[in-house]
Amino acid sequence: MSCGSKNYINEIPYYYSSDEFSETVQVKKNSLDSQYSVVDDNPEDLNDDVLKIREKYSIMMEVMPRQISNYKLYSYIDEWLGTPYKKQSLEVQVGIEMSYFVQALFSDIYGETFPKTPEGIFRAKSLQLFTGRGFLKEGDIIFFRYDKFHPISDVGIYLHNDRILACTAKELNIYNFNDGYFQLRYVAAGRLKTKTK
């Protein structure tokens, strides 16, 4: 190596040995890190699919994402939204009757078998019935009456923040429970009883 090369190396303004460089970088990093707080926005270590569902439904329910907790419920209903009403049918994006859907949902998610009729679900021994709207929680079944010949005519599912999953003459979708249409027809709600071992 020539004398000129040695002088060049010695004259490089930012020459560090690897240890010195690592220490300098770490000091700078610690200095920057101390200016910011670290927020863990996924303490439950949820996968991307669940985070997407939580974010989507928190927007639809107008609540904070952490308030959406029943991920299985929302994942299940997600593919069914927009399915048109069709009597005695249960086929994604083809046709749906709400009592058939509730029966399938509770069987798949909660392992609870209900009849496929609104009256049958209402009379199920595994449900605790109540009327107070203030007690409603995510996943409760809501019962409606549309005419005097059918005391329990249809069902829905309470989601969050006065939003319900229901099937109108048009389609299965999320609606505002405070809408006069639903308020005039509301009869009661039901929640699965806690199973004793």
Secondary structure, DSSP 8 states (H G I E B T S, - for coil): --HHHHHHHHH-TT---HHHHHHHHHHHHHHHHTTS----S-TT---HHHHHHHHHHHHHHTS-GGG---HHHHHHHHTTTT-BB-TT-EETTTEE-HHHHHHHHIIIII-----SSHHHHHT-TTEEEE--GGG--TT-EEEE--BTTBSS-EEEEEEETTEEEEE-SSBEEEEETTSHHHHTTEEEEEEE-----
